[in-house]
């Protein structure tokens, strides 16, 4: 009987130790799963922010694409093509004459100069009154 009591006491002691160790093991596994869950939640939040940034970029690119399509349509129009042909290549329609003027500097040198054409400010009123009476 002593032996059996000893065995049952040892078994009960082991059961108690095992119960406390299983509690610690349960707490450890719970904390490990909590850390993993937190990490996964943070990853989901980061991915959501990345998706939002990408969606904003897509919207900006769509708007830019629409603007470029409008510019392309304008540049492909007949009026735009004709304007470029006239301005850049100096072409004209049948019966029209193209006159090419020299630069402004050359025109200023060629233009006659007279003293009357010089830009002067008009006399102030007090000078006009002075001339009138004296």
Secondary structure, DSSP 8 states (H G I E B T S, - for coil): -HHHHHHHHHHHHHHHHHHHHHHHHHHHHHHHHHHHHHHHHHHHHHHHHHHHHHHHHHHHHHHHHHHHHHHHHHHHSHHHHHHHHHHHH----TT--------HHHHHHHS---STTS------HHHHHHHHH-
